[in-house]
Amino acid sequence: MTITVPGRTTRAAGLGPMFAPAGIAVVGASRSPGKLGAALARSLAGFGGHLALVNGRDESMHDSVRAAAAAGPVDLAMICVPAAACAAVLAEAAAAGVRAAVVCGGGFAEAGGAGVGYQEQLAAVVAGTGIRLLGPNTSGFLAPHAGVTASFVPGVADVRPGRVAVVAASGGVNHALAFLLAEAGHGISLAVGLGNAVDVTAPDVLDHLAEDGDTAAVALHIESVADGPRLVAAVRRLSARKPVVALVVGQHDVGAFAASHTGALATSWRTTRAALAQAGAVLADDERELVDAVGALSVTRLRPNADPGVGVVTAQAGPGLLLLDDLRGRRARVSELTTSTQEALGTLLPPLTFQRNPVDTGRPGPELGRVLAAVAADPGVDVLAGYALHEPDAVDLPRALREVSGIPVVFGVGGTGPAVDATRRTLREAGIAVATDPRGVAAAVGALLADARHRGGSGIAGSRPAAPVVAGPHDEYQAKQVLGRLGVTTMPGRACANRAEAHAAFDALRGPVAVKLLDAAILHKTEIGGVHLGVAGHAELDQALDQLSAAGARRFLVEAMAPPGVDLVLGARRDPVFGPVLLLGLGGTTAEALADVAIRLAPLSLAEAAEMPAELAGRALLAGWRGGPELDTGELARIAVSLGDLLVASPGLDEIEVNPLRLVHNGLVALDAVVISKEADDAHPDL
């Protein structure tokens, strides 16, 4: 990345000097125990490199960063001075050859007022010098492998080195996740709180972690996104090499409503989650699920597989039911074991136990290892999930699990105390993902499945014929002509400029018709009485035309009525953060009320588009519900991909929506369409 400022061009450096420095200067160090500089000096006391304390008012310390750098190498400056003084200290550090800095204190843009200016001053120093800056308004970072505890939070020095990295928007969340991971038995490779992210952002750290040999999996916490495409690209690069588990904040912030249903439904939380998942991240719903998921993925990873199967073995039926129920909710495939596997289990287990999958062993004994191995060897099983209470007198769990080979294993060990902790640690060291309860096992397995499915699918858009370029306002008839060019079916209809043409269209269509107002400036025709359905005769047509004319209509659409079916909404719009996105949901206001939607970034592959219906809670309605029509996901994917390509190819287009897109017995039919140009959107910001 090249940064240009008047008179100078610098290339932004990597993050090695920040996270693995040869020397550190604490600027604003203090001997007063309650001050931030004192807390940081204490945290860094165990650092093995050059540690310099800087305070111009304390004769026992260096009087400047330059003096500290003269006494030994200084790659990183920890700046603990008031906000108003930070930019000057940062500039001094850069002039002294320091390559990275952390500004821990607050009082910047998050505080408003003068703080905004202080933050702008920091940004100007970064742009002019190339020094890398973490923060401001952050509690710092942990790099245990490098022996760097660059944080003022007590207890962080006790977090041991490990294989999980944390990248968090919030310094507080960064530490909370680090502590939760430590409690779960996982060490940390790097834990970073971004704070206000003037310079170093999540994509920067993710790119750094892609090359970090100490990191096996990454936990990502997102509060807001400044540059969607850059974040997506960084997650895509990293997840191709190492698993990423993302927790996105903001589920209950509905945001501003846009002109169409698509705009109302594609809120930032939904879109951010969808974008990260499409890029390869596994999604977590809360911090504990995040810990279970990333912990498992740091220990083991499934091979790429579009539909991996799960074998479940439990030593207690009740926890087994909890586990199975949770797995079903995560769309896990828990198929019945083969006849040969069941016959093998029949020789090992009492006849009253359930042996088809899940397998309930009853109180486990020495045969548990052979049971686990038999289930793992079943051709329909790609990952083994299990749970048992810690009963060392009945079974040696580590020894039993050593009999399993060839596939990943996630095992829950129930119990408490040092002996249980030791068993869990032994299993982790053997490459087995460990949880403490059935929910944790399900979360871990769900993460392995999601990661494998993404890598096993086709996320490559591939080459396709060039999409048409569309610009300018469109009424419904014109929008449907665009759909026709894309191969989307619409009902026969005619645009009519007067009553005579409308009556001629009625005669040509031979039957009940829909009569609609045609006006590109009116998006929601139904709300102003602009749609009349089931018009069956000329007199009724005249009544409809009278009402439409009274509403200001100058042109009319006369269109054949569609057969009954299931209504969907499918739209493509430009998200202000991520760019072109596609949204699929149940049609009409139902989609808004239930928020039952699937979202993808465009352009996308046919395979990615075909997966969207499976994410809808109402997907059963699309599978022949009570004799109704059954969706051809290939047909839907083709339409979705075409809409996405159209939006990408048309810079003057802001949105195109088909609502409803009706599923009938012979396929999908677009019953209404809206095309919004950027010019129209700018002219009517309240649409």
Secondary structure, 3 states (H helix, E strand, C coil): CEEEECCEEEECCCCHHHHCCCEEEEECCCCCCCCHHHHHHHHHHHCCCEEEEECCCCCCCECCHHHHHHHCCCCEEEECCCHHHHHHHHHHHHHCCCCEEEECCCCCHHHCCHHHHHHHHHHHHHHHHCCEEECCCCCEEEEHHHCEEEECCCCHHHCCEEEEEEEECCHHHHHHHHHHHHHCCCCEEEEEECCCCCCCCHHHHHHHHHCCCCCCEEEEEECCCCCHHHHHHHHHHHHCCCCEEEEECCCCCCCCCCCCHHHHHCCHHHHHHHHHHHHCCEEECCHHHHHHHHHHHHHCCCCCCCCCEEEEEECCHHHHHHHHHHHHHCCCECCCCCHHHHHHHHCCCCCCCCECCCEECCCCCCCHHHHHHHHHCCCCCCEEEEEEECCCCCCCHHHHHCCCCCCCEEEEEECCCHHHHHHHHHHHHCCCEEECCHHHHHHHHHHHHHHHHHHHCCCCCCCCCCCCCCCCCECHHHHHHHHHHCCCCECCEEEECCHHHHHHHHHHHCCCEEEEECCCCCCCHHHHCCEEEEECCHHHHHHHHHHHHHCCCCCEEEEECCCCCEEEEEEEEEECCCEEEEEEEECCHHHHHHCCEEEEECCCCHHHHHCHHHHCCCHHHHECHHHCCECCHHHHHHHHHHHHHHHHHCCCEEEEEEEEEEEECCEEEECCEEEEEHHHHHHCCCC
